[in-house]
């Protein structure tokens, strides 16, 4: 860092990094509290915390305020005040806390949905989204599959978060993202707060898809120091690619089916 200069004060050399967000700071940009260096933005948050005011991301301070209170408080912050939440989210902090948050929200959604479907199967009622006349497996098999799904739900959520984060981070790098993989992972993990709404038939998945794009745009814009246009492109591009692949696959299968029918 000897020859590296400050982006805000080009005539000043970098002297340290912010202990909260990881930003490199010069002597004019740095502030010290409890023998730690912070940037001028983060010192306001940290100093407020030191004075006993509510901490910015409650979930990452759950040991102090309690697990349930931190979970609910963070969930509300993300849904109701996403700009404030992602603006204050550390981008270089460990991924353990956001991963656990995503696991709880995602697993809760999968377990709730599987449990409801299991009750529907046991009651003999037709499952939603199942075409009339379809042949279904025996009840025991279906119930067993839902039980297995509930058990392995944390593994599915964890795998999904890592894979999706890797895909999105590649797009982030293409569009000039300023931070590392942790920043992308943290944005996507905390955005998983929306997962619980997937259990609402029809409207739930639509709401989750639309609001996820909004959260991604806000999150990437703040975490990776992007302008709005680039953040929108990053948020939408993987979804557009997935839609195109799905449409192409459906078209191919439909054409193959028509060809087989014509051969008969």
C-alpha positions in Angstrom: 0.0 0.0 0.0 3.1 2.3 0.1 2.6 3.7 -3.4 -1.2 3.4 -3.6 -3.0 6.7 -3.4 -6.5 7.6 -2.1 -9.3 7.8 -4.8 -10.8 10.8 -3.0 -7.5 12.5 -2.1 -5.1 11.6 -4.9 -2.2 13.4 -3.2 -2.5 11.2 -0.1 -1.2 7.7 0.3 -3.3 4.8 1.6 -2.5 4.3 5.3 -5.0 1.6 6.4 -8.3 -0.2 5.6 -11.7 0.3 7.3 -12.2 -2.4 9.9 -16.0 -2.4 9.1 -16.3 -2.4 5.3 -12.7 -3.0 4.1 -12.4 0.3 2.2 -8.8 1.6 1.8 -8.4 5.0 3.5 -5.9 7.8 3.6 -5.1 9.9 6.7 -7.9 12.4 5.7 -10.5 9.6 5.2 -9.6 7.6 8.3 -11.1 7.8 11.8 -10.1 5.8 14.9 -12.3 4.2 17.5 -11.1 1.7 20.2 -7.7 1.3 18.4 -9.4 0.4 15.1 -9.4 2.3 11.9 -12.7 3.1 10.1 -13.8 5.1 7.0 -15.8 8.3 7.7 -19.1 6.5 6.7 -18.6 3.5 8.9 -17.4 5.4 12.0 -20.9 6.9 12.3 -22.4 3.4 12.4 -19.8 1.9 14.7 -19.8 4.9 17.0 -23.6 4.8 17.3 -23.3 1.1 18.2 -20.7 1.9 20.9 -23.2 4.3 22.4 -25.8 1.6 22.8 -28.0 2.5 19.7 -29.4 -0.4 17.6 -26.8 -2.1 15.4 -27.3 -1.9 11.7 -27.6 -5.6 10.8 -29.3 -7.2 13.8 -28.7 -10.8 12.5 -24.9 -10.4 12.7 -25.3 -9.3 16.3 -27.8 -12.0 17.3 -25.6 -13.2 20.2 -26.2 -9.8 21.9 -29.9 -9.3 21.0 -31.2 -12.8 20.8 -31.7 -15.2 17.8 -35.5 -14.7 17.2 -35.4 -11.0 17.6 -32.4 -10.6 15.3 -34.0 -12.9 12.7 -37.3 -11.0 12.6 -35.6 -7.6 12.8 -33.3 -8.4 9.9 -36.1 -9.9 7.8 -38.2 -6.7 8.3 -35.1 -4.5 7.5 -34.6 -6.3 4.2 -38.2 -6.2 3.1 -39.2 -2.7 4.3 -35.9 -0.8 4.1 -33.7 -2.5 1.6 -31.7 0.7 0.6 -30.7 1.3 4.2 -30.0 -2.4 4.8 -27.7 -2.9 1.8 -26.0 0.5 2.2 -24.8 -0.5 5.7 -24.1 -4.2 4.9 -20.3 -5.0 5.2 -19.0 -6.4 2.0 -15.9 -8.1 3.2 -17.3 -9.8 6.4 -17.5 -13.5 6.7 -20.3 -15.4 4.9 -21.3 -17.6 7.8 -24.1 -15.3 9.2 -25.8 -14.5 5.9 -25.6 -18.2 4.9 -27.3 -19.2 8.1 -30.0 -16.6 7.5 -30.6 -17.9 4.0 -30.7 -21.5 5.3 -33.4 -20.6 7.9 -35.5 -18.6 5.4 -35.2 -21.0 2.5 -35.6 -24.2 4.6 -38.6 -22.8 6.3 -40.3 -22.1 3.0 -39.5 -25.6 1.6 -40.6 -27.4 4.8 -43.8 -25.4 5.0 -44.7 -26.1 1.4 -43.8 -29.8 1.6 -45.8 -30.2 4.8 -48.9 -28.6 3.3 -48.6 -30.8 0.2 -48.2 -33.8 2.4 -51.4 -33.0 4.3 -53.2 -32.6 1.0 -52.0 -36.0 -0.2 -53.1 -37.7 3.1 -56.5 -36.0 2.9 -57.0 -37.4 -0.6 -57.5 -33.9 -2.1 -56.0 -33.2 -5.5 -52.7 -31.4 -5.4 -52.6 -28.0 -7.0 -51.0 -27.7 -10.4 -51.6 -31.4 -11.2 -53.5 -31.9 -14.4 -56.8 -33.8 -14.1 -56.4 -37.5 -14.9 -52.7 -37.6 -14.1 -51.4 -40.8 -12.6 -49.8 -40.2 -9.3 -47.4 -42.4 -7.2 -48.9 -44.2 -4.2 -49.6 -42.0 -1.1 -46.8 -43.7 0.9 -44.2 -42.8 -1.8 -45.4 -39.2 -2.1 -45.5 -38.7 1.7 -42.0 -40.2 2.0 -40.7 -37.9 -0.8 -42.0 -34.9 1.1 -40.4 -36.0 4.3 -37.0 -36.5 2.6 -37.4 -33.1 1.0 -37.9 -31.5 4.4 -34.9 -33.3 5.8 -32.5 -32.3 3.0 -33.9 -28.8 2.5 -30.9 -27.1 4.2 -28.5 -28.9 1.9 -30.6 -27.8 -1.2 -30.7 -24.2 0.0 -27.0 -24.1 0.7 -26.1 -25.6 -2.7 -28.5 -23.3 -4.4 -27.0 -20.2 -2.8 -23.4 -21.1 -3.7 -24.3 -22.0 -7.3 -26.4 -18.9 -7.8 -23.8 -16.6 -6.2 -21.1 -18.0 -8.4 -23.2 -17.3 -11.5 -24.2 -13.8 -10.4 -20.6 -13.0 -9.4 -19.4 -13.9 -12.9 -21.9 -11.4 -14.3 -20.9 -8.9 -11.7 -17.3 -9.1 -12.8 -18.3 -8.7 -16.4 -20.1 -5.5 -15.5 -17.3 -4.0 -13.4 -18.1 -5.0 -9.9 -15.8 -3.5 -7.3 -15.9 -6.1 -4.6 -15.2 -9.8 -4.2 -17.3 -12.9 -4.1 -18.3 -12.3 -0.4 -20.2 -9.2 -1.4 -22.3 -11.0 -4.0 -22.9 -13.9 -1.7 -24.1 -11.7 1.1 -26.5 -9.8 -1.2 -28.1 -13.1 -2.5 -28.1 -14.7 1.0 -30.0 -11.8 2.6 -32.3 -11.5 -0.4 -33.4 -15.0 0.5 -35.6 -13.4 3.1 -38.3 -13.5 0.3 -38.3 -17.3 0.2 -41.2 -17.7 2.6 -43.6 -16.0 0.2 -43.1 -18.9 -2.2 -45.6 -20.9 -0.2 -48.4 -18.6 -1.3 -50.0 -20.1 -4.5 -49.6 -18.2 -7.7 -49.1 -14.7 -6.3 -46.2 -15.8 -4.1 -43.7 -16.8 -6.8 -44.6 -13.8 -8.9 -44.0 -11.5 -5.9 -40.7 -13.2 -5.0 -39.4 -12.9 -8.6 -40.3 -9.2 -9.0 -39.1 -8.1 -5.6 -35.9 -10.3 -5.9 -34.9 -8.2 -8.9 -35.5 -5.0 -6.9 -33.4 -6.4 -4.0 -30.6 -7.5 -6.3 -30.4 -4.1 -8.0 -30.2 -2.3 -4.7 -27.8 -4.9 -3.2 -25.4 -5.0 -6.2 -25.5 -1.2 -6.6 -24.4 -0.7 -3.0 -22.2 -3.7 -2.5 -20.3 -3.4 -5.8 -20.4 0.4 -6.2 -22.3 0.1 -9.5 -24.6 2.6 -11.2 -28.3 1.7 -11.5 -28.1 0.6 -15.1 -25.4 -1.9 -14.5 -27.0 -3.2 -11.4 -30.2 -3.8 -13.4 -28.3 -5.6 -16.1 -26.6 -7.8 -13.5 -29.9 -8.6 -11.8 -31.8 -9.4 -15.0 -29.3 -11.1 -17.2 -29.2 -14.5 -15.5 -33.0 -14.6 -15.4 -33.3 -13.7 -19.1 -30.7 -16.4 -20.0 -32.6 -19.0 -17.9 -35.9 -17.9 -19.5 -34.5 -18.3 -23.0 -33.0 -21.7 -22.2 -36.4 -22.8 -20.8 -38.3 -21.5 -23.7 -35.9 -23.2 -26.2 -36.2 -26.5 -24.3 -40.0 -26.3 -24.2 -40.1 -25.5 -27.9 -37.8 -28.4 -28.7 -39.8 -30.9 -26.7 -43.0 -29.7 -28.2 -41.6 -30.0 -31.8 -40.3 -33.5 -31.0 -43.7 -34.5 -29.6 -45.4 -33.2 -32.7 -43.0 -35.1 -34.9 -43.7 -38.3 -33.0 -47.5 -37.8 -33.4 -47.1 -37.1 -37.1 -45.0 -40.3 -37.5 -48.0 -42.3 -36.2 
